[in-house]
Amino acid sequence: MKKLKIGIVGCGGIANNKHLPAIKKNGHFEAVAFCDLIEERAVKAKEDYGTEDARVYTDYQELIKEDLDAVYVLTPNNAHAPVTIAALKAGKHVMCEKPMAKTYAEAKEMAETARQTGKILTIGYQNRYRGDSLYLKKACENGDLGEIYYAKAHAIRRRAVPTWGVFLDEEKQGGGPLIDIGTHALDLTLWMMDNYEPESVTGSVFRKLADQKDTGNAWGDWDPKEFTVEDSAFGFIKMKNGAVINLEASWALNTLEVDEAKTSLCGTKAGADMKDGLRINRVQYGRQCVEKPDLNAGGVAFFDGAAANPEDTEQKVFYEAIVDGKPLTVEPEQALAVTRILEAIYESARTGKTVYFE
Protein backbone atom coordinates (compact mmCIF):
# COMPACT_ATOMS: atom_id res chain seq x y z
CA MET A 1 0.00 0.00 0.00
CA LYS A 2 1.13 3.53 -0.73
CA LYS A 3 2.93 5.29 2.10
CA LEU A 4 2.13 8.92 2.75
CA LYS A 5 4.80 11.43 3.72
CA ILE A 6 3.61 13.58 6.60
CA GLY A 7 4.82 16.53 8.62
CA ILE A 8 3.97 17.19 12.25
CA VAL A 9 3.48 20.76 13.51
CA GLY A 10 3.33 20.77 17.30
CA CYS A 11 5.17 18.00 19.16
CA GLY A 12 3.59 18.28 22.59
CA GLY A 13 1.20 16.10 24.57
CA ILE A 14 -1.54 15.56 21.97
CA ALA A 15 1.07 14.57 19.38
CA ASN A 16 2.91 12.11 21.62
CA ASN A 17 -0.07 10.68 23.46
CA LYS A 18 -2.57 10.39 20.60
CA HIS A 19 -1.50 10.96 17.02
CA LEU A 20 2.09 9.77 16.75
CA PRO A 21 1.55 6.35 18.40
CA ALA A 22 -1.49 5.77 16.16
CA ILE A 23 0.41 6.93 13.06
CA LYS A 24 3.25 4.53 13.85
CA LYS A 25 0.82 1.67 14.47
CA ASN A 26 -0.98 2.36 11.19
CA GLY A 27 2.18 1.69 9.21
CA HIS A 28 1.12 3.59 6.09
CA PHE A 29 2.59 6.95 7.05
CA GLU A 30 6.17 8.17 7.05
CA ALA A 31 6.79 11.05 9.43
CA VAL A 32 9.55 12.92 7.60
CA ALA A 33 9.32 16.41 9.14
CA PHE A 34 8.72 17.72 12.66
CA CYS A 35 8.17 21.28 13.85
CA ASP A 36 7.86 22.80 17.29
CA LEU A 37 8.70 26.18 18.79
CA ILE A 38 10.76 24.23 21.32
CA GLU A 39 13.31 22.50 19.10
CA GLU A 40 14.10 19.79 21.66
CA ARG A 41 10.52 18.53 21.49
CA ALA A 42 10.68 18.22 17.72
CA VAL A 43 14.00 16.39 17.97
CA LYS A 44 12.59 13.96 20.54
CA ALA A 45 9.48 13.30 18.39
CA LYS A 46 11.70 12.64 15.38
CA GLU A 47 13.81 10.17 17.37
CA ASP A 48 10.73 8.32 18.62
CA TYR A 49 8.50 8.38 15.53
CA GLY A 50 10.33 9.78 12.51
CA THR A 51 12.24 8.32 9.62
CA GLU A 52 16.01 8.23 9.95
CA ASP A 53 16.43 11.26 7.70
CA ALA A 54 13.45 13.25 9.05
CA ARG A 55 14.00 17.00 9.27
CA VAL A 56 13.40 19.24 12.29
CA TYR A 57 12.07 22.81 12.17
CA THR A 58 11.00 25.58 14.52
CA ASP A 59 9.10 27.46 11.77
CA TYR A 60 6.10 25.75 10.19
CA GLN A 61 6.49 27.91 7.07
CA GLU A 62 9.69 26.00 6.36
CA LEU A 63 8.12 22.60 7.04
CA ILE A 64 5.28 23.12 4.56
CA LYS A 65 7.82 23.68 1.77
CA GLU A 66 8.72 19.99 2.10
CA ASP A 67 7.46 17.32 -0.32
CA LEU A 68 4.63 16.15 1.93
CA ASP A 69 1.26 14.52 1.34
CA ALA A 70 -0.25 15.76 4.59
CA VAL A 71 0.39 17.95 7.61
CA TYR A 72 -0.82 17.30 11.16
CA VAL A 73 -1.62 20.51 13.05
CA LEU A 74 -1.23 19.66 16.75
CA THR A 75 -0.61 23.10 18.21
CA PRO A 76 -2.40 25.30 20.75
CA ASN A 77 -5.77 26.49 19.46
CA ASN A 78 -4.63 29.96 18.36
CA ALA A 79 -2.26 28.42 15.80
CA HIS A 80 -4.74 25.97 14.24
CA ALA A 81 -5.99 28.38 11.59
CA PRO A 82 -2.76 29.97 10.34
CA VAL A 83 -0.89 26.67 10.14
CA THR A 84 -3.80 24.81 8.52
CA ILE A 85 -4.48 27.52 5.95
CA ALA A 86 -0.79 27.77 5.01
CA ALA A 87 -0.50 23.97 4.67
CA LEU A 88 -3.63 23.72 2.50
CA LYS A 89 -2.38 26.51 0.24
CA ALA A 90 0.93 24.68 -0.02
CA GLY A 91 -0.94 21.70 -1.46
CA LYS A 92 -1.05 19.47 1.63
CA HIS A 93 -3.97 17.61 3.13
CA VAL A 94 -4.51 18.48 6.81
CA MET A 95 -5.48 16.70 9.99
CA CYS A 96 -6.07 19.43 12.59
CA GLU A 97 -6.66 18.75 16.26
CA LYS A 98 -9.89 19.85 17.89
CA PRO A 99 -11.37 22.39 18.24
CA MET A 100 -11.24 23.49 14.63
CA ALA A 101 -10.01 26.96 15.61
CA LYS A 102 -10.03 29.53 18.37
CA THR A 103 -12.72 31.59 16.62
CA TYR A 104 -15.54 30.99 14.15
CA ALA A 105 -14.04 33.44 11.64
CA GLU A 106 -10.78 31.48 11.62
CA ALA A 107 -12.58 28.15 11.29
CA LYS A 108 -14.67 29.51 8.42
CA GLU A 109 -11.52 30.58 6.57
CA MET A 110 -10.06 27.10 7.10
CA ALA A 111 -13.13 25.45 5.57
CA GLU A 112 -13.19 27.89 2.65
CA THR A 113 -9.48 27.31 1.96
CA ALA A 114 -10.03 23.56 1.89
CA ARG A 115 -12.82 24.01 -0.66
CA GLN A 116 -10.75 26.39 -2.80
CA THR A 117 -7.65 24.18 -2.82
CA GLY A 118 -9.51 20.89 -3.15
CA LYS A 119 -7.43 19.46 -0.32
CA ILE A 120 -8.76 17.26 2.48
CA LEU A 121 -9.28 18.87 5.87
CA THR A 122 -10.53 16.94 8.88
CA ILE A 123 -10.64 17.66 12.61
CA GLY A 124 -9.57 15.38 15.46
CA TYR A 125 -12.91 14.41 17.00
CA GLN A 126 -11.83 10.83 17.68
CA ASN A 127 -14.71 10.08 20.07
CA ARG A 128 -16.90 9.47 17.03
CA TYR A 129 -14.90 6.26 16.46
CA ARG A 130 -15.66 4.67 19.85
CA GLY A 131 -17.70 1.48 19.77
CA ASP A 132 -20.62 3.03 21.64
CA SER A 133 -20.61 6.10 19.39
CA LEU A 134 -20.60 4.07 16.17
CA TYR A 135 -23.42 1.81 17.40
CA LEU A 136 -25.54 4.77 18.48
CA LYS A 137 -24.90 6.57 15.20
CA LYS A 138 -26.22 3.57 13.28
CA ALA A 139 -29.31 3.50 15.51
CA CYS A 140 -29.89 7.21 14.84
CA GLU A 141 -29.40 6.82 11.09
CA ASN A 142 -31.81 3.89 11.07
CA GLY A 143 -34.47 6.02 12.75
CA ASP A 144 -34.58 3.84 15.88
CA LEU A 145 -34.90 6.90 18.10
CA GLY A 146 -37.34 8.70 15.83
CA GLU A 147 -37.11 12.50 15.79
CA ILE A 148 -34.47 13.60 18.31
CA TYR A 149 -35.80 16.83 19.79
CA TYR A 150 -33.96 17.08 23.12
CA ALA A 151 -30.35 16.25 23.93
CA LYS A 152 -27.63 16.80 26.51
CA ALA A 153 -23.92 17.13 25.77
CA HIS A 154 -21.85 16.06 28.78
CA ALA A 155 -18.27 17.15 29.50
CA ILE A 156 -18.12 17.25 33.29
CA ARG A 157 -15.03 16.67 35.40
CA ARG A 158 -15.15 17.04 39.18
CA ARG A 159 -11.50 17.97 39.71
CA ALA A 160 -9.36 17.39 36.62
CA VAL A 161 -7.86 20.69 35.56
CA PRO A 162 -4.94 20.23 33.12
CA THR A 163 -2.00 22.01 34.73
CA TRP A 164 0.55 21.58 31.92
CA GLY A 165 1.07 23.29 28.59
CA VAL A 166 -1.15 26.27 27.76
CA PHE A 167 -4.54 24.91 28.81
CA LEU A 168 -5.06 27.71 31.36
CA ASP A 169 -4.03 30.46 28.92
CA GLU A 170 -7.04 32.22 27.42
CA GLU A 171 -4.97 34.00 24.79
CA LYS A 172 -3.57 30.79 23.30
CA GLN A 173 -6.58 28.52 23.83
CA GLY A 174 -9.60 30.81 23.61
CA GLY A 175 -11.20 29.34 26.73
CA GLY A 176 -11.18 26.52 29.25
CA PRO A 177 -13.26 23.35 29.57
CA LEU A 178 -15.89 24.52 27.11
CA ILE A 179 -13.52 24.76 24.16
CA ASP A 180 -11.30 21.90 25.43
CA ILE A 181 -13.69 19.05 26.31
CA GLY A 182 -17.12 20.60 25.76
CA THR A 183 -16.23 20.60 22.07
CA HIS A 184 -16.10 16.76 22.04
CA ALA A 185 -19.50 16.41 23.75
CA LEU A 186 -21.15 18.93 21.44
CA ASP A 187 -19.61 17.32 18.35
CA LEU A 188 -20.94 13.90 19.37
CA THR A 189 -24.41 15.31 20.04
CA LEU A 190 -24.75 17.23 16.78
CA TRP A 191 -23.42 14.24 14.84
CA MET A 192 -25.98 11.88 16.37
CA MET A 193 -28.78 14.34 15.67
CA ASP A 194 -27.39 15.12 12.19
CA ASN A 195 -28.36 18.69 12.94
CA TYR A 196 -25.95 21.57 12.35
CA GLU A 197 -28.28 24.56 12.10
CA PRO A 198 -28.54 26.52 15.37
CA GLU A 199 -31.14 29.24 15.77
CA SER A 200 -30.01 30.70 19.10
CA VAL A 201 -27.59 30.15 21.97
CA THR A 202 -27.71 31.26 25.58
CA GLY A 203 -24.68 30.62 27.76
CA SER A 204 -23.04 31.19 31.12
CA VAL A 205 -19.43 30.63 32.10
CA PHE A 206 -17.98 30.61 35.60
CA ARG A 207 -14.62 31.03 37.26
CA LYS A 208 -15.67 30.12 40.79
CA LEU A 209 -13.10 27.59 42.00
CA ALA A 210 -9.96 28.74 40.20
CA ASP A 211 -8.63 30.80 43.12
CA GLN A 212 -8.92 28.00 45.66
CA LYS A 213 -5.99 26.10 47.16
CA ASP A 214 -5.66 22.47 48.31
CA THR A 215 -7.79 21.68 45.30
CA GLY A 216 -7.75 17.88 45.23
CA ASN A 217 -7.02 18.16 41.53
CA ALA A 218 -6.13 14.98 39.65
CA TRP A 219 -2.90 16.51 38.33
CA GLY A 220 -1.93 18.53 41.40
CA ASP A 221 -2.85 22.05 42.44
CA TRP A 222 -3.13 24.64 39.71
CA ASP A 223 -1.68 28.14 39.92
CA PRO A 224 -4.59 30.61 40.29
CA LYS A 225 -2.53 33.38 38.68
CA GLU A 226 -2.15 31.30 35.51
CA PHE A 227 -5.82 30.25 35.49
CA THR A 228 -7.16 32.85 33.04
CA VAL A 229 -10.05 30.78 31.64
CA GLU A 230 -13.37 29.54 33.00
CA ASP A 231 -13.59 26.47 35.26
CA SER A 232 -17.12 25.59 34.08
CA ALA A 233 -19.53 26.58 31.32
CA PHE A 234 -23.12 25.85 30.35
CA GLY A 235 -25.11 26.49 27.21
CA PHE A 236 -28.68 26.20 25.99
CA ILE A 237 -28.84 25.71 22.22
CA LYS A 238 -32.03 25.93 20.16
CA MET A 239 -31.87 24.52 16.66
CA LYS A 240 -33.79 25.83 13.67
CA ASN A 241 -36.01 22.74 13.57
CA GLY A 242 -37.06 23.35 17.20
CA ALA A 243 -34.78 20.77 18.86
CA VAL A 244 -32.86 21.89 21.94
CA ILE A 245 -29.53 20.89 23.48
CA ASN A 246 -28.13 21.46 26.96
CA LEU A 247 -24.32 21.59 27.00
CA GLU A 248 -22.38 21.26 30.26
CA ALA A 249 -18.61 21.47 30.61
CA SER A 250 -16.28 21.71 33.59
CA TRP A 251 -12.75 21.00 34.73
CA ALA A 252 -13.64 21.75 38.34
CA LEU A 253 -17.17 21.51 39.71
CA ASN A 254 -18.58 20.29 43.00
CA THR A 255 -20.57 17.40 41.60
CA LEU A 256 -20.58 13.62 41.63
CA GLU A 257 -22.19 13.41 38.19
CA VAL A 258 -19.00 13.08 36.19
CA ASP A 259 -19.34 12.40 32.47
CA GLU A 260 -17.00 13.33 29.63
CA ALA A 261 -17.40 13.10 25.86
CA LYS A 262 -20.89 11.68 26.21
CA THR A 263 -24.34 12.47 24.90
CA SER A 264 -27.93 11.83 25.98
CA LEU A 265 -30.66 11.82 23.33
CA CYS A 266 -34.45 11.91 23.57
CA GLY A 267 -36.47 10.99 20.50
CA THR A 268 -40.07 10.27 19.63
CA LYS A 269 -39.48 6.49 19.44
CA ALA A 270 -36.70 5.94 21.98
CA GLY A 271 -33.95 7.59 23.98
CA ALA A 272 -30.29 6.85 24.55
CA ASP A 273 -27.45 7.79 26.85
CA MET A 274 -23.87 6.83 27.66
CA LYS A 275 -24.18 7.09 31.44
CA ASP A 276 -23.59 3.41 32.26
CA GLY A 277 -22.28 2.12 29.00
CA LEU A 278 -24.57 2.68 26.04
CA ARG A 279 -28.24 2.42 27.03
CA ILE A 280 -31.23 2.70 24.73
CA ASN A 281 -34.59 3.16 26.44
CA ARG A 282 -37.98 2.61 24.85
CA VAL A 283 -41.45 1.25 25.48
CA GLN A 284 -41.92 -2.24 24.04
CA TYR A 285 -45.00 -4.46 24.29
CA GLY A 286 -46.51 -1.93 26.65
CA ARG A 287 -43.53 -2.03 29.03
CA GLN A 288 -40.63 0.31 29.69
CA CYS A 289 -37.37 -1.42 28.80
CA VAL A 290 -33.66 -0.65 28.52
CA GLU A 291 -31.35 -2.19 25.93
CA LYS A 292 -27.63 -2.41 26.68
CA PRO A 293 -25.82 -3.66 23.57
CA ASP A 294 -22.74 -5.84 24.05
CA LEU A 295 -20.04 -3.86 22.28
CA ASN A 296 -17.35 -6.50 22.69
CA ALA A 297 -16.38 -8.64 19.74
CA GLY A 298 -16.36 -11.75 21.89
CA GLY A 299 -17.88 -15.20 21.62
CA VAL A 300 -14.61 -17.06 22.11
CA ALA A 301 -13.57 -18.60 25.42
CA PHE A 302 -11.16 -16.40 27.38
CA PHE A 303 -11.47 -13.61 24.80
CA ASP A 304 -13.89 -10.71 25.16
CA GLY A 305 -12.90 -9.20 21.86
CA ALA A 306 -11.30 -5.87 21.19
CA ALA A 307 -12.73 -3.00 19.20
CA ALA A 308 -10.31 -0.76 17.34
CA ASN A 309 -8.96 2.17 19.31
CA PRO A 310 -10.61 5.43 18.22
CA GLU A 311 -7.19 6.98 17.56
CA ASP A 312 -6.30 4.11 15.23
CA THR A 313 -9.57 4.36 13.31
CA GLU A 314 -9.07 8.11 12.96
CA GLN A 315 -5.76 7.57 11.16
CA LYS A 316 -7.25 4.83 8.96
CA VAL A 317 -10.11 7.10 7.85
CA PHE A 318 -7.72 9.96 7.08
CA TYR A 319 -5.42 7.67 5.09
CA GLU A 320 -8.25 6.14 3.05
CA ALA A 321 -9.74 9.56 2.31
CA ILE A 322 -6.42 10.67 0.80
CA VAL A 323 -5.45 7.48 -1.02
CA ASP A 324 -8.79 5.94 -1.97
CA GLY A 325 -11.10 8.96 -1.97
CA LYS A 326 -13.30 7.47 0.72
CA PRO A 327 -15.56 9.87 2.66
CA LEU A 328 -14.39 11.60 5.80
CA THR A 329 -16.15 10.89 9.07
CA VAL A 330 -15.50 14.43 10.36
CA GLU A 331 -16.28 17.00 7.68
CA PRO A 332 -14.90 20.54 8.13
CA GLU A 333 -18.39 22.04 7.83
CA GLN A 334 -19.52 19.95 10.81
CA ALA A 335 -16.59 21.06 12.94
CA LEU A 336 -17.26 24.64 11.83
CA ALA A 337 -20.77 24.44 13.32
CA VAL A 338 -19.31 23.24 16.64
CA THR A 339 -16.92 26.19 16.81
CA ARG A 340 -19.72 28.59 15.90
CA ILE A 341 -21.86 27.39 18.80
CA LEU A 342 -18.99 27.38 21.31
CA GLU A 343 -18.10 30.94 20.38
CA ALA A 344 -21.74 31.96 20.79
CA ILE A 345 -21.83 30.52 24.33
CA TYR A 346 -18.81 32.63 25.26
CA GLU A 347 -20.38 35.69 23.60
CA SER A 348 -23.70 35.16 25.37
CA ALA A 349 -21.93 34.80 28.71
CA ARG A 350 -19.94 37.98 28.09
CA THR A 351 -22.91 40.11 27.00
CA GLY A 352 -25.64 38.54 29.11
CA LYS A 353 -27.76 38.20 25.99
CA THR A 354 -28.97 35.38 23.79
CA VAL A 355 -27.09 35.08 20.51
CA TYR A 356 -29.33 34.65 17.46
CA PHE A 357 -28.19 33.26 14.12
CA GLU A 358 -29.51 34.27 10.72
C-alpha positions as CSV (number, residue, x, y, z in Angstrom):
1,M,0.0,0.0,0.0
2,K,1.1,3.5,-0.7
3,K,2.9,5.3,2.1
4,L,2.1,8.9,2.7
5,K,4.8,11.4,3.7
6,I,3.6,13.6,6.6
7,G,4.8,16.5,8.6
8,I,4.0,17.2,12.3
9,V,3.5,20.8,13.5
10,G,3.3,20.8,17.3
11,C,5.2,18.0,19.2
12,G,3.6,18.3,22.6
13,G,1.2,16.1,24.6
14,I,-1.5,15.6,22.0
15,A,1.1,14.6,19.4
16,N,2.9,12.1,21.6
17,N,-0.1,10.7,23.5
18,K,-2.6,10.4,20.6
19,H,-1.5,11.0,17.0
20,L,2.1,9.8,16.8
21,P,1.6,6.3,18.4
22,A,-1.5,5.8,16.2
23,I,0.4,6.9,13.1
24,K,3.3,4.5,13.8
25,K,0.8,1.7,14.5
26,N,-1.0,2.4,11.2
27,G,2.2,1.7,9.2
28,H,1.1,3.6,6.1
29,F,2.6,7.0,7.1
30,E,6.2,8.2,7.0
31,A,6.8,11.1,9.4
32,V,9.6,12.9,7.6
33,A,9.3,16.4,9.1
34,F,8.7,17.7,12.7
35,C,8.2,21.3,13.8
36,D,7.9,22.8,17.3
37,L,8.7,26.2,18.8
38,I,10.8,24.2,21.3
39,E,13.3,22.5,19.1
40,E,14.1,19.8,21.7
41,R,10.5,18.5,21.5
42,A,10.7,18.2,17.7
43,V,14.0,16.4,18.0
44,K,12.6,14.0,20.5
45,A,9.5,13.3,18.4
46,K,11.7,12.6,15.4
47,E,13.8,10.2,17.4
48,D,10.7,8.3,18.6
49,Y,8.5,8.4,15.5
50,G,10.3,9.8,12.5
51,T,12.2,8.3,9.6
52,E,16.0,8.2,9.9
53,D,16.4,11.3,7.7
54,A,13.5,13.2,9.1
55,R,14.0,17.0,9.3
56,V,13.4,19.2,12.3
57,Y,12.1,22.8,12.2
58,T,11.0,25.6,14.5
59,D,9.1,27.5,11.8
60,Y,6.1,25.8,10.2
61,Q,6.5,27.9,7.1
62,E,9.7,26.0,6.4
63,L,8.1,22.6,7.0
64,I,5.3,23.1,4.6
65,K,7.8,23.7,1.8
66,E,8.7,20.0,2.1
67,D,7.5,17.3,-0.3
68,L,4.6,16.2,1.9
69,D,1.3,14.5,1.3
70,A,-0.3,15.8,4.6
71,V,0.4,17.9,7.6
72,Y,-0.8,17.3,11.2
73,V,-1.6,20.5,13.1
74,L,-1.2,19.7,16.7
75,T,-0.6,23.1,18.2
76,P,-2.4,25.3,20.7
77,N,-5.8,26.5,19.5
78,N,-4.6,30.0,18.4
79,A,-2.3,28.4,15.8
80,H,-4.7,26.0,14.2
81,A,-6.0,28.4,11.6
82,P,-2.8,30.0,10.3
83,V,-0.9,26.7,10.1
84,T,-3.8,24.8,8.5
85,I,-4.5,27.5,5.9
86,A,-0.8,27.8,5.0
87,A,-0.5,24.0,4.7
88,L,-3.6,23.7,2.5
89,K,-2.4,26.5,0.2
90,A,0.9,24.7,0.0
91,G,-0.9,21.7,-1.5
92,K,-1.0,19.5,1.6
93,H,-4.0,17.6,3.1
94,V,-4.5,18.5,6.8
95,M,-5.5,16.7,10.0
96,C,-6.1,19.4,12.6
97,E,-6.7,18.7,16.3
98,K,-9.9,19.9,17.9
99,P,-11.4,22.4,18.2
100,M,-11.2,23.5,14.6
101,A,-10.0,27.0,15.6
102,K,-10.0,29.5,18.4
103,T,-12.7,31.6,16.6
104,Y,-15.5,31.0,14.1
105,A,-14.0,33.4,11.6
106,E,-10.8,31.5,11.6
107,A,-12.6,28.2,11.3
108,K,-14.7,29.5,8.4
109,E,-11.5,30.6,6.6
110,M,-10.1,27.1,7.1
111,A,-13.1,25.5,5.6
112,E,-13.2,27.9,2.7
113,T,-9.5,27.3,2.0
114,A,-10.0,23.6,1.9
115,R,-12.8,24.0,-0.7
116,Q,-10.7,26.4,-2.8
117,T,-7.7,24.2,-2.8
118,G,-9.5,20.9,-3.1
119,K,-7.4,19.5,-0.3
120,I,-8.8,17.3,2.5
121,L,-9.3,18.9,5.9
122,T,-10.5,16.9,8.9
123,I,-10.6,17.7,12.6
124,G,-9.6,15.4,15.5
125,Y,-12.9,14.4,17.0
126,Q,-11.8,10.8,17.7
127,N,-14.7,10.1,20.1
128,R,-16.9,9.5,17.0
129,Y,-14.9,6.3,16.5
130,R,-15.7,4.7,19.8
131,G,-17.7,1.5,19.8
132,D,-20.6,3.0,21.6
133,S,-20.6,6.1,19.4
134,L,-20.6,4.1,16.2
135,Y,-23.4,1.8,17.4
136,L,-25.5,4.8,18.5
137,K,-24.9,6.6,15.2
138,K,-26.2,3.6,13.3
139,A,-29.3,3.5,15.5
140,C,-29.9,7.2,14.8
141,E,-29.4,6.8,11.1
142,N,-31.8,3.9,11.1
143,G,-34.5,6.0,12.8
144,D,-34.6,3.8,15.9
145,L,-34.9,6.9,18.1
146,G,-37.3,8.7,15.8
147,E,-37.1,12.5,15.8
148,I,-34.5,13.6,18.3
149,Y,-35.8,16.8,19.8
150,Y,-34.0,17.1,23.1
151,A,-30.3,16.3,23.9
152,K,-27.6,16.8,26.5
153,A,-23.9,17.1,25.8
154,H,-21.9,16.1,28.8
155,A,-18.3,17.1,29.5
156,I,-18.1,17.2,33.3
157,R,-15.0,16.7,35.4
158,R,-15.2,17.0,39.2
159,R,-11.5,18.0,39.7
160,A,-9.4,17.4,36.6
161,V,-7.9,20.7,35.6
162,P,-4.9,20.2,33.1
163,T,-2.0,22.0,34.7
164,W,0.6,21.6,31.9
165,G,1.1,23.3,28.6
166,V,-1.2,26.3,27.8
167,F,-4.5,24.9,28.8
168,L,-5.1,27.7,31.4
169,D,-4.0,30.5,28.9
170,E,-7.0,32.2,27.4
171,E,-5.0,34.0,24.8
172,K,-3.6,30.8,23.3
173,Q,-6.6,28.5,23.8
174,G,-9.6,30.8,23.6
175,G,-11.2,29.3,26.7
176,G,-11.2,26.5,29.2
177,P,-13.3,23.4,29.6
178,L,-15.9,24.5,27.1
179,I,-13.5,24.8,24.2
180,D,-11.3,21.9,25.4
181,I,-13.7,19.1,26.3
182,G,-17.1,20.6,25.8
183,T,-16.2,20.6,22.1
184,H,-16.1,16.8,22.0
185,A,-19.5,16.4,23.8
186,L,-21.1,18.9,21.4
187,D,-19.6,17.3,18.4
188,L,-20.9,13.9,19.4
189,T,-24.4,15.3,20.0
190,L,-24.7,17.2,16.8
191,W,-23.4,14.2,14.8
192,M,-26.0,11.9,16.4
193,M,-28.8,14.3,15.7
194,D,-27.4,15.1,12.2
195,N,-28.4,18.7,12.9
196,Y,-26.0,21.6,12.3
197,E,-28.3,24.6,12.1
198,P,-28.5,26.5,15.4
199,E,-31.1,29.2,15.8
200,S,-30.0,30.7,19.1
201,V,-27.6,30.2,22.0
202,T,-27.7,31.3,25.6
203,G,-24.7,30.6,27.8
204,S,-23.0,31.2,31.1
205,V,-19.4,30.6,32.1
206,F,-18.0,30.6,35.6
207,R,-14.6,31.0,37.3
208,K,-15.7,30.1,40.8
209,L,-13.1,27.6,42.0
210,A,-10.0,28.7,40.2
211,D,-8.6,30.8,43.1
212,Q,-8.9,28.0,45.7
213,K,-6.0,26.1,47.2
214,D,-5.7,22.5,48.3
215,T,-7.8,21.7,45.3
216,G,-7.7,17.9,45.2
217,N,-7.0,18.2,41.5
218,A,-6.1,15.0,39.6
219,W,-2.9,16.5,38.3
220,G,-1.9,18.5,41.4
221,D,-2.9,22.1,42.4
222,W,-3.1,24.6,39.7
223,D,-1.7,28.1,39.9
224,P,-4.6,30.6,40.3
225,K,-2.5,33.4,38.7
226,E,-2.1,31.3,35.5
227,F,-5.8,30.3,35.5
228,T,-7.2,32.9,33.0
229,V,-10.0,30.8,31.6
230,E,-13.4,29.5,33.0
231,D,-13.6,26.5,35.3
232,S,-17.1,25.6,34.1
233,A,-19.5,26.6,31.3
234,F,-23.1,25.8,30.3
235,G,-25.1,26.5,27.2
236,F,-28.7,26.2,26.0
237,I,-28.8,25.7,22.2
238,K,-32.0,25.9,20.2
239,M,-31.9,24.5,16.7
240,K,-33.8,25.8,13.7
241,N,-36.0,22.7,13.6
242,G,-37.1,23.4,17.2
243,A,-34.8,20.8,18.9
244,V,-32.9,21.9,21.9
245,I,-29.5,20.9,23.5
246,N,-28.1,21.5,27.0
247,L,-24.3,21.6,27.0
248,E,-22.4,21.3,30.3
249,A,-18.6,21.5,30.6
250,S,-16.3,21.7,33.6
251,W,-12.8,21.0,34.7
252,A,-13.6,21.8,38.3
253,L,-17.2,21.5,39.7
254,N,-18.6,20.3,43.0
255,T,-20.6,17.4,41.6
256,L,-20.6,13.6,41.6
257,E,-22.2,13.4,38.2
258,V,-19.0,13.1,36.2
259,D,-19.3,12.4,32.5
260,E,-17.0,13.3,29.6
261,A,-17.4,13.1,25.9
262,K,-20.9,11.7,26.2
263,T,-24.3,12.5,24.9
264,S,-27.9,11.8,26.0
265,L,-30.7,11.8,23.3
266,C,-34.4,11.9,23.6
267,G,-36.5,11.0,20.5
268,T,-40.1,10.3,19.6
269,K,-39.5,6.5,19.4
270,A,-36.7,5.9,22.0
271,G,-34.0,7.6,24.0
272,A,-30.3,6.8,24.5
273,D,-27.5,7.8,26.8
274,M,-23.9,6.8,27.7
275,K,-24.2,7.1,31.4
276,D,-23.6,3.4,32.3
277,G,-22.3,2.1,29.0
278,L,-24.6,2.7,26.0
279,R,-28.2,2.4,27.0
280,I,-31.2,2.7,24.7
281,N,-34.6,3.2,26.4
282,R,-38.0,2.6,24.9
283,V,-41.5,1.3,25.5
284,Q,-41.9,-2.2,24.0
285,Y,-45.0,-4.5,24.3
286,G,-46.5,-1.9,26.6
287,R,-43.5,-2.0,29.0
288,Q,-40.6,0.3,29.7
289,C,-37.4,-1.4,28.8
290,V,-33.7,-0.7,28.5
291,E,-31.4,-2.2,25.9
292,K,-27.6,-2.4,26.7
293,P,-25.8,-3.7,23.6
294,D,-22.7,-5.8,24.1
295,L,-20.0,-3.9,22.3
296,N,-17.4,-6.5,22.7
297,A,-16.4,-8.6,19.7
298,G,-16.4,-11.7,21.9
299,G,-17.9,-15.2,21.6
300,V,-14.6,-17.1,22.1
301,A,-13.6,-18.6,25.4
302,F,-11.2,-16.4,27.4
303,F,-11.5,-13.6,24.8
304,D,-13.9,-10.7,25.2
305,G,-12.9,-9.2,21.9
306,A,-11.3,-5.9,21.2
307,A,-12.7,-3.0,19.2
308,A,-10.3,-0.8,17.3
309,N,-9.0,2.2,19.3
310,P,-10.6,5.4,18.2
311,E,-7.2,7.0,17.6
312,D,-6.3,4.1,15.2
313,T,-9.6,4.4,13.3
314,E,-9.1,8.1,13.0
315,Q,-5.8,7.6,11.2
316,K,-7.3,4.8,9.0
317,V,-10.1,7.1,7.8
318,F,-7.7,10.0,7.1
319,Y,-5.4,7.7,5.1
320,E,-8.3,6.1,3.1
321,A,-9.7,9.6,2.3
322,I,-6.4,10.7,0.8
323,V,-5.4,7.5,-1.0
324,D,-8.8,5.9,-2.0
325,G,-11.1,9.0,-2.0
326,K,-13.3,7.5,0.7
327,P,-15.6,9.9,2.7
328,L,-14.4,11.6,5.8
329,T,-16.2,10.9,9.1
330,V,-15.5,14.4,10.4
331,E,-16.3,17.0,7.7
332,P,-14.9,20.5,8.1
333,E,-18.4,22.0,7.8
334,Q,-19.5,20.0,10.8
335,A,-16.6,21.1,12.9
336,L,-17.3,24.6,11.8
337,A,-20.8,24.4,13.3
338,V,-19.3,23.2,16.6
339,T,-16.9,26.2,16.8
340,R,-19.7,28.6,15.9
341,I,-21.9,27.4,18.8
342,L,-19.0,27.4,21.3
343,E,-18.1,30.9,20.4
344,A,-21.7,32.0,20.8
345,I,-21.8,30.5,24.3
346,Y,-18.8,32.6,25.3
347,E,-20.4,35.7,23.6
348,S,-23.7,35.2,25.4
349,A,-21.9,34.8,28.7
350,R,-19.9,38.0,28.1
351,T,-22.9,40.1,27.0
352,G,-25.6,38.5,29.1
353,K,-27.8,38.2,26.0
354,T,-29.0,35.4,23.8
355,V,-27.1,35.1,20.5
356,Y,-29.3,34.6,17.5
357,F,-28.2,33.3,14.1
358,E,-29.5,34.3,10.7
